[in-house]
């Protein structure tokens, strides 16, 4: 979706709808951060744990490995 398409869809929403949408986005962001934090506390024990951690951070396995090596 292009920025112009997003702008057009959002321009038709009322202020109340935009406020509700913003709250939903903030909530989903907080939930995702919490899930990443929870998944990062214990070291991964299986391949599924590693894949889940990568997915939560929006990375593939090689991207996750690069991110880990930066730390």
C-alpha positions as CSV (number, residue, x, y, z in Angstrom):
1,X,0.0,0.0,0.0
2,X,1.4,3.4,-1.0
3,X,1.4,6.4,1.2
4,X,-1.1,8.1,-1.1
5,X,-3.5,5.2,-0.7
6,X,-3.2,5.3,3.1
7,X,-3.7,9.1,3.2
8,X,-6.8,8.8,1.1
9,X,-8.3,6.1,3.3
10,X,-7.5,8.0,6.5
11,X,-8.8,11.3,5.1
12,X,-12.4,9.9,5.0
13,X,-12.4,9.0,8.7
14,X,-13.8,11.3,11.4
15,X,-11.7,12.6,14.3
16,X,-13.2,10.1,16.6
17,X,-12.5,7.2,14.2
18,X,-8.9,8.4,13.9
19,X,-8.5,8.6,17.6
20,X,-9.8,5.1,18.0
21,X,-7.5,3.8,15.3
22,X,-4.5,5.5,17.0
23,X,-5.4,3.8,20.3
24,X,-5.6,0.4,18.6
25,X,-2.3,0.9,17.0
26,X,-0.7,2.0,20.3
27,X,-2.2,-1.1,22.0
28,X,-1.0,-3.5,19.3
29,X,2.5,-1.9,19.5
30,X,2.6,-2.3,23.2
31,X,1.5,-6.0,22.9
32,X,4.1,-6.7,20.3
33,X,6.9,-5.1,22.4
34,X,5.8,-7.1,25.4
35,X,5.8,-10.3,23.4
36,X,9.3,-9.6,22.1
37,X,10.5,-8.8,25.7
38,X,8.9,-12.0,27.0
39,X,10.4,-14.1,24.2
40,X,13.9,-12.6,24.7
41,X,14.0,-13.3,28.5
42,X,14.9,-17.0,28.2
43,X,17.5,-18.3,25.7
44,X,15.8,-20.2,22.8
45,X,15.9,-23.9,23.3
46,X,14.5,-25.2,20.0
47,X,14.3,-24.2,16.4
48,X,10.7,-23.1,16.9
49,X,11.8,-20.7,19.7
50,X,14.4,-19.1,17.4
51,X,11.9,-18.8,14.5
52,X,9.3,-17.2,16.9
53,X,11.8,-14.7,18.2
54,X,12.7,-13.8,14.6
55,X,9.1,-13.4,13.6
56,X,8.3,-11.2,16.6
57,X,11.1,-8.9,15.5
58,X,10.1,-8.9,11.9
59,X,13.2,-10.6,10.8
60,X,14.2,-13.9,9.1
61,X,16.7,-16.1,10.8
62,X,19.8,-14.6,9.1
63,X,18.5,-11.1,10.1
64,X,18.0,-12.2,13.7
65,X,21.6,-13.6,13.7
66,X,22.9,-10.2,12.4
67,X,20.9,-8.4,15.1
68,X,22.3,-10.7,17.8
69,X,25.9,-10.2,16.6
70,X,25.4,-6.4,16.8
71,X,24.7,-6.7,20.5
